[in-house]
Amino acid sequence: LEYTFQRGLEIANEKGLYFTASIVTNGTIFNKRIENIFKKYGRDTNFNIQLSVDGVKEVHDKYRVTKAGKGSFDTIEKNIPKFLNLLDFGVGVSIHGCSNKETLPRLFENYKFFREEWGFEHIWFMPIHSEDWETKDVAVYDEQLTKIADYILDRVKKDGNVNEVAYYAPLDKCLNNYGRPNAPCGAGKNFVTVTANGELYPCHQFYFNDPEKHTIIGDVWKGIDEEA
């Protein structure tokens, strides 16, 4: 991570470019060295940390377990104040959860926990793509999103802070006055994702949905395959 920050800023200065960085992490590991690196480079790289936590303890620990089979919620919760402290150093910190058929009915509960108990502002949830979704699940999703929307609207009326709408994806898209939203990320334009084993993809949304590796564009040893 430290080398990526250093080299990215070095190239940006040489080429007159703007270098930004972000990371998706399950939040289980946080030590002083990592903290110091983030504080040192966070503001210069417009650094953003996206914590991948599914929701309240019972929901999260159903699937997010260690090799020993123990839930990881308690470990992560101890690190949450440390991550949020990075906001004071120009680091963006957001949280997103994954929902499946079993946990979808608790979507609003999970959102409210992140917003009120942990104090996160920027929150979003992603349905697990590989689930065997049915039409009835869409109705549940609609019900849960309505509860979240009503909650946000109540906060806006109470506090007068319209930014509450912008904090939650996908409701933030409603604030745009153009008909078609922008691409969901910078894939193919200004974005590249490095996986844990050194493979390169256009976006982090790609690799875990592509077991055949059709969308791989290189690795950290050989570099980017321009044709790919």
C-alpha positions in Angstrom: 0.0 0.0 0.0 2.7 2.4 0.9 4.6 1.8 -2.3 1.4 2.3 -4.3 0.8 5.7 -2.7 4.5 6.8 -3.2 4.7 5.6 -6.8 1.3 6.9 -7.7 2.0 10.4 -6.5 5.5 10.3 -8.1 4.0 9.5 -11.5 1.3 12.0 -11.1 3.8 14.8 -10.4 5.9 13.7 -13.4 3.0 13.5 -15.8 0.9 16.4 -14.4 -1.9 13.9 -13.5 -4.2 13.6 -10.5 -3.8 10.4 -8.6 -6.5 9.0 -6.3 -6.7 5.7 -4.4 -9.3 3.7 -2.6 -9.6 0.3 -0.8 -12.3 -2.2 0.0 -11.6 -4.0 3.2 -13.5 -6.2 5.7 -12.0 -4.1 8.5 -10.6 -7.0 10.5 -7.0 -5.7 10.4 -6.0 -2.2 11.6 -2.7 -1.5 13.3 -0.5 1.6 13.9 1.6 1.2 10.8 -1.5 1.1 8.6 -3.0 4.0 10.4 0.1 6.1 9.9 0.3 5.3 6.2 -3.3 6.3 5.7 -2.9 9.6 7.7 0.3 10.4 5.7 -1.1 9.9 2.2 -4.8 10.2 2.7 -5.3 13.9 1.9 -2.9 13.9 -1.1 -4.5 10.9 -2.8 -8.2 11.8 -1.9 -8.1 8.3 -0.3 -11.3 6.5 0.4 -11.9 3.4 2.6 -14.9 1.3 1.9 -15.6 -1.1 4.8 -17.5 -4.3 3.8 -19.7 -5.1 6.8 -23.1 -6.8 6.3 -25.0 -5.3 9.3 -25.8 -6.0 12.9 -23.8 -8.7 14.7 -26.3 -11.5 14.1 -26.6 -10.8 10.3 -22.8 -10.2 9.8 -21.6 -13.3 11.7 -23.9 -15.7 9.7 -21.5 -15.5 6.8 -18.4 -13.3 7.7 -16.5 -15.9 9.6 -12.8 -16.6 10.3 -11.0 -19.8 9.2 -11.8 -21.1 12.7 -15.6 -20.6 12.0 -15.9 -17.7 14.5 -17.9 -14.5 13.6 -15.8 -11.5 12.8 -18.2 -8.7 13.9 -16.6 -8.1 17.4 -13.1 -7.8 15.8 -14.3 -5.2 13.3 -16.4 -3.2 15.8 -13.2 -2.6 17.9 -11.6 -1.0 14.8 -14.6 1.1 13.7 -13.6 4.2 15.8 -10.0 4.0 14.4 -11.3 4.0 10.9 -13.7 6.9 11.5 -10.9 8.9 13.2 -9.2 9.0 9.7 -12.0 11.4 8.6 -10.0 14.1 10.4 -7.1 13.4 8.1 -8.9 13.8 4.8 -9.7 10.2 4.4 -13.2 9.3 3.1 -14.7 6.4 5.0 -17.9 4.6 3.9 -19.6 1.3 4.7 -21.4 -1.2 2.5 -23.1 -4.5 3.3 -24.0 -7.5 1.3 -27.6 -8.9 1.3 -28.9 -12.3 0.5 -32.4 -13.8 0.6 -32.1 -14.5 4.3 -30.8 -11.1 5.4 -32.7 -8.9 3.0 -35.7 -8.5 5.4 -33.3 -6.8 7.9 -31.9 -4.3 5.4 -33.4 -1.2 7.2 -32.3 -2.5 10.6 -28.8 -2.9 9.3 -28.9 0.6 7.8 -30.2 2.2 11.0 -27.5 0.4 13.0 -24.7 1.8 10.7 -26.2 5.3 10.8 -27.1 5.6 14.5 -24.9 3.2 16.4 -21.7 3.4 14.5 -22.2 7.0 13.2 -21.6 6.4 9.5 -23.0 8.8 6.9 -22.1 7.2 3.6 -23.8 3.8 3.4 -24.9 1.4 0.7 -25.9 -2.2 0.3 -25.3 -4.7 -2.5 -27.4 -7.8 -3.2 -25.4 -11.0 -3.6 -25.4 -11.5 -7.4 -25.2 -15.3 -7.2 -28.4 -15.7 -5.2 -31.4 -17.3 -6.8 -33.6 -14.1 -6.5 -37.3 -14.3 -7.1 -40.0 -11.7 -7.8 -41.2 -11.8 -4.2 -37.6 -10.8 -3.1 -38.0 -7.6 -5.1 -41.1 -6.7 -3.1 -39.1 -7.2 0.2 -36.3 -5.0 -1.2 -38.8 -2.3 -2.1 -40.4 -2.4 1.3 -36.9 -2.1 3.0 -35.8 0.7 0.7 -39.0 2.6 1.4 -38.3 2.4 5.1 -34.8 3.7 4.6 -36.1 6.5 2.3 -38.8 7.5 4.9 -36.2 7.5 7.7 -33.9 9.8 5.6 -36.7 12.1 4.7 -37.6 12.4 8.4 -34.0 13.3 9.3 -33.9 15.9 6.5 -37.1 17.5 7.8 -35.8 17.4 11.4 -32.3 18.6 10.8 -32.6 20.5 7.5 -29.6 18.6 6.1 -30.4 17.7 2.5 -27.1 15.9 2.3 -28.7 13.0 4.1 -30.2 12.0 0.7 -26.8 12.1 -1.0 -25.3 10.0 1.7 -27.2 6.8 0.8 -26.8 5.1 -2.6 -28.8 4.7 -4.7 -31.1 7.5 -3.5 -28.3 10.0 -4.3 -29.0 9.4 -8.0 -32.4 11.1 -7.4 -30.6 14.4 -6.9 -29.2 14.4 -10.4 -31.2 16.5 -12.9 -30.1 14.5 -15.9 -32.0 11.5 -17.2 -29.3 8.9 -17.4 -26.8 8.4 -14.6 -23.1 8.3 -15.3 -21.2 5.0 -15.5 -21.1 3.3 -12.0 -17.3 3.5 -11.9 -14.2 4.6 -13.9 -13.7 1.1 -15.5 -11.9 1.5 -18.9 -11.3 5.2 -18.3 -9.3 6.1 -15.2 -9.7 3.1 -12.9 -7.8 -0.2 -12.2 -8.3 -2.7 -9.5 -5.5 -4.8 -8.0 -6.6 -8.1 -6.4 -4.9 -9.8 -3.5 -3.0 -12.1 -5.8 -1.7 -9.4 -8.1 -4.2 -9.6 -11.0 -5.5 -6.5 -12.6 -9.1 -5.8 -13.5 -11.0 -2.7 -14.8 -13.1 -2.5 -11.7 -13.6 -4.3 -8.4 -17.1 -5.2 -9.4 -15.7 -7.5 -12.1 -13.3 -10.0 -10.7 -15.6 -11.8 -8.2 -18.3 -12.2 -10.9 -15.8 -13.6 -13.4 -14.3 -16.9 -12.3 -13.3 -17.6 -15.9 -11.2 -14.4 -15.8 -12.6 -13.1 -19.1 -12.2 -9.5 -17.9 -8.6 -9.7 -16.6 -6.4 -7.0 -18.1 -3.0 -8.0 -16.7 -1.1 -8.4 -13.5 1.4 -6.6 -11.3 4.4 -8.4 -12.8 3.7 -8.1 -16.6 1.7 -4.9 -16.4 -1.5 -4.0 -18.3 -2.4 -5.9 -21.5 -3.4 -2.9 -23.7 -5.3 -5.0 -26.2 -7.4 -6.5 -23.4 
